[in-house]
Amino acid sequence: MHRNIYLCSGKLRYITLMKKVFLISLAMAAVLSIKAADYTYLTLVEQDGTKTSLTAVGLTITFSDGNLVATNANTSETKTIALSDLASMNFSTSNETTGISSIETEGFSLSDADAVYDLTGRRIPSNASLSKGIYIIKKGNITRKIQVR
């Protein structure tokens, strides 16, 4: 009789332990799924501090020839970065992209500009000739980035 009591109490302990494990696992899964749903961007931070945020839904990350290649099938966003240049990656709730993401090469005349700035933010005199490079052009309330070739 003592033997049966011991076996029953062992089964009871096992069942109680399994219930605890199941409940803890269920709680962790719920917390993780809620946290993951809150983050809409994956932000890549480069060694120089430049941040690029990509939409997380539909994002595929691959590694090839020492590069990280992030491609989003839903938005056609693509970013290739050398692994040696990658400082960190994190999920975020907002777009943290820094720097210039596109450059205008035509459709905006320098002669029409109210102000021209270099990439350090210095205003360029209106009569100055621009050397090759990227500039910020302002006309009224429109601001564009242009490339002088």
N, C-alpha and C positions, 0 to 999 in steps of 0.2 A: 504494500500500500504506500509506503514512503517513496518507493521508486516511482510510482505513477504521479504522485504529487510533485516530485522533482521534475519529471518530464513535462508536466502541464505548466509548471511555473517557468521552465526554460522556453517553451513555446510562447507563453504569454509575454515574456521579456523580448523575444525575437519579434513578435507581432507589434509590440509597443515601439520598439526601435525602428521597425520598418515604417510605421505610421509617422514617426517623427522625421525620418529621412524624407519621406514623400511630401509631408507638409512644408518642410524647409525648402526642398527643391521647387515645389510649386510656388512658394513665396518669392524665391530668387528669380524664377523665370518671369513672374509678373513684374517684378521691379526692373529687371533688365529690359523687358519689352517696352515698358513705359519710358525708360530712359532713352532707349535707342530711337523711339519715335519722335522725341523732342529735338533731335539734331538733324538739321536739313542740309548741312554743308560739311565737306571734308576740307580742311584748310591745310595746305602744304606750306611750311615755313622754310625758306632757304637760309644758307649761312649768312648772307648779307642782310637778312631781315625782311626780304620781300615775301609777301603772303599772297597765295593764290587759293581762292575758295572755289570748289567744284560742287555742284549739286550731288548729294549723296545717293538719291534714289536713281537706280540705273547705272551706277558707277562701277566700272571694272578696272582693277589695278593689275598690271602685269610687270614683270621685271625682265629686261633684255639688255645684254651688253653693258652692264653697269648702270643702266638707267631705270627709273621708275616711269611707267607710262600709265597715266590715268585717263580713261576714256568713258564718257557718258553717252550711252546709246540713245537716251531720251532727249538730250539737249545738244548733242554733237560737240560738247566741250571736250577738249583734249589738252593735256599738259604732259610734257616729257621733261624730266629733270634728272641730272646725273645724281646717283646716290651719294657721291662725295659732297654735293652741294646741298643736300637735304639735311636741315637741322632737326626738324620735327614734323609730325603730322598730328592733327587733332580734329575731333568733330566739334562743330560750332552751330549756334542757332542763327547766325547772321553771316552775310558775305563779308569777309575780311580782306578781300583782294586789295593790294596796294600797288602803286606804280602805274605805268602806262600799259593798257591792255590792247589798244589799237592805234594805228597811225593813219591819218588822212594823207593821201598822196596827190589828190586832185580835187577840184570842185570848190576851192576856197582861195581867193586871191590875196596875196600879201599886200598889194596896193590898197585894198579895201579895209585893211585891219586898223582898228583903233589903237591896239597895243600888241606888242610882240615880246614874249618872255623866253629866256633860255630855260633849260631843265633845272637850274639852281634857283629859279624864280626872279632873276635879275631882268629888269625891263631893258629891252634893246632899243636904242634910238631909231626913230622912224626912217632916217636917211642912211642907216648903216646897211652895208651889204652883208648878207647872211652866208656864212660858210656852211659846208656840209654838216648836217646834224638834224636833231629833232627840236622843234620849237612849239610853244603854246601861243596860239593866235586868238585874239579877242576882237569881236566886232559886235557892238551893241551888247545884247545878252547872250550871244552865241560864242562859245569857246571851243576851239578845235586844236588837235595836235597835228602838226604837219611835219613832213620830212623833206629837207632840202638835200637834193642829190648833186 
